[in-house]
Amino acid sequence: MAAHVIWEETGAKMTKNEQIELVQRYFAAVDCEDLKGVLSTLTQDCVFSVETHNVRLEGHGEVTGMFQRLWANHAAVRHFEFVFVSDPETDRIAARFKVENTEHDQSVIRKSNCNFFEIRDDRFSRVAVYMAGPNTLD
């Protein structure tokens, strides 16, 4: 029986370091509230899901709304202490990290999250988020 291929070959693969740099660029843009920077890391048809809260968004329009709500609902967001597992052969990378969401009253919510990214054409075509605590990406 032939193996089922779940990704599409579209060109040269990113290296491990290039994948890590793409994740870092994505989170730097999120933390700086740089929507253009965030969208530059995502394919136009990117599927973004928060698996732990049954959220599924498709495309730049829906993802834009999610980030605008995140930024409006918090004084600041910060992602740090990353651990990466990269698989350049399958165009995938996972990241475990800590999150601090500063509320408008200056209280801070701390979380530990994992994101799983699929890459196509040097951008994320799928982002699956596993989030501890309440959903801040709705």
N, C-alpha and C positions, 0 to 999 in steps of 0.2 A: 504494500500500500504506500502510495506517495505521501510525503509530508505536506501538510497544508501550510502554505506561505501566508503570513498575516501582515506583511508589509510589502511595499512596492519599491522596486529598485528605481531610483531616479537620478543616480549620478554618484559622484565620489562621496564616500562616507566621511563624517566628521571624526576627528581623533578624540580620544578621551579628554584631553585638555581643552579642545574646542567645545565639546559638549559641556564641560564644567563652566567654561567662560560664558556660554550661552545662558546657562542657569543663573550664574552670577549677574549677568547683564539684566535678565528678567527681574530678579529680586531687587536689584539696585533701582530699577525704574519704578517698581511697585513702591518701595520705601520712599522714593523722592516724588511720588505722585506724578510721574511722567507718563501720561497715557500714550503719547506717541512712541516713547521708548518701549513700553510694554507691548504695544501692538506690533512693533517692528520685530519682536521675537516670535510672533504667532502667525501661522498661515491664515489666510482669509477665512477658511472653512474650519478653523480649529474647533475641536470639541473640548469644552472645559467642564469638568464635573467635580462636585464635592461628594464623593462616594459615601461618606459617613452621614450625609444629610439629604440624600436623594435630590441633588441639584444637578441639572444638565443644561448647559448653555452651548449654543452653536453660533460661530461666526463673530466677527469683530463687533457688530452692533450689540449683541447680548452681553459679550464680555466687557465692553465699554460701560454699559449700564451697571454691571456688577462692581467694577472698580470705582466708578463715580460714587456709588452708594457706600462702599467701604471707606473711601476717603472722607466723605461727608459725615459719616457716623463716628469717626475717630479723629482725635487731635493728631495722632501719629501712628504709624505702623512700622515695625522693625523686625527683620528676619536675620538670624545670626547663628553661629556655631553649626555650620553645615558639615554633613558627612555625605559623600557621594558614592554611588555605585553606578559605574558607567559600563555600557555594553555597545561599543561602536559597531559591532557586527550586525546588531539588530536595530540600530538607530534608536536606542533607548537609554535613559539615564534616570536614576532615582536619587532623591535628596531627602535626608532627614535633617530637621533644623528646629530651632526654637523661634517662637514668635512672641513679641510684646505688642499689644494693642493698647495705646494710651487713649483713654476716654476723654471726653470734653471736660469732665470734672477733675482731670489729671490722675484718676485712678488707673491702674495698669492691670490688664488681663494677660496672663502668661500661658502659653500653650507649647505643646510639642507636636509637630506635624510631619507628615511625609508626603511628598509629591512624586508622582511617576509621570515622566515625560516621554512622548514619542516624537521623533524628529523626521521631517520631510523637507527637502530643499533648504537645509540649514535653519529651519524654524520649527517651532513646536506645532505639531498637527493635533496633538492630544495632550491634555494635562488632567491627571486624576489626582485629586487632593483627598488625603485622609487626615482629618482634623480632630484634635482633642478638644473637648468643651463645646460651647455654643457656636453655632454657625455665624461667622462674620462675613461670609461670601454669598449672600442670598440675593 
